[in-house]
Amino acid sequence: MKEANIYIKDYDEYYTFIKDIKDEVVLLDNNECNYLTYISVSEKNKIVFAPSIITMFKIVKNTTEIKMTKNAHIRDGVYETRFIKWLQESLEKGEEITEISASDYLDKLRATDLKIFVPQF
């Protein structure tokens, strides 16, 4: 991969490595690139701003991914509907609901779904 100027580095080596890049054309995704990366490479290199190829691959979904995403949103819609019902009933009873207690309740509803491993929404 080195022939193609592709390097895999440990996270703690990243900024040291990019500071040494010079006289190259560097592709940066301005939606993903942080400022320190930009200033570390911009003075010694030609910068080309373009969407990351990784982002572009993530955009393209196959039929299974589309189906599973739709199913996840449908299931989450059920939990959000239950949450709104709980919220309305709780407020009608005069219960004090904070942003944290509301969020905790919604997380608790979503946690009952065995297909959810980590909060997504």
HELIX and SHEET records of a PDB file:
HELIX    1   1 LYS A    2  ALA A    4  5                                   3    
HELIX    2   2 TYR A   11  GLU A   13  5                                   3    
HELIX    3   3 TYR A   14  LYS A   19  1                                   6    
HELIX    4   4 TYR A   35  SER A   42  1                                   8    
HELIX    5   5 ILE A   53  ILE A   59  1                                   7    
HELIX    6   6 THR A   63  GLU A   92  1                                  30    
HELIX    7   7 GLU A   99  ALA A  111  1                                  13    
SHEET    1   A 2 VAL A  25  LEU A  28  0                                        
SHEET    2   A 2 LYS A  46  PHE A  49  1                                        
END                                                                             
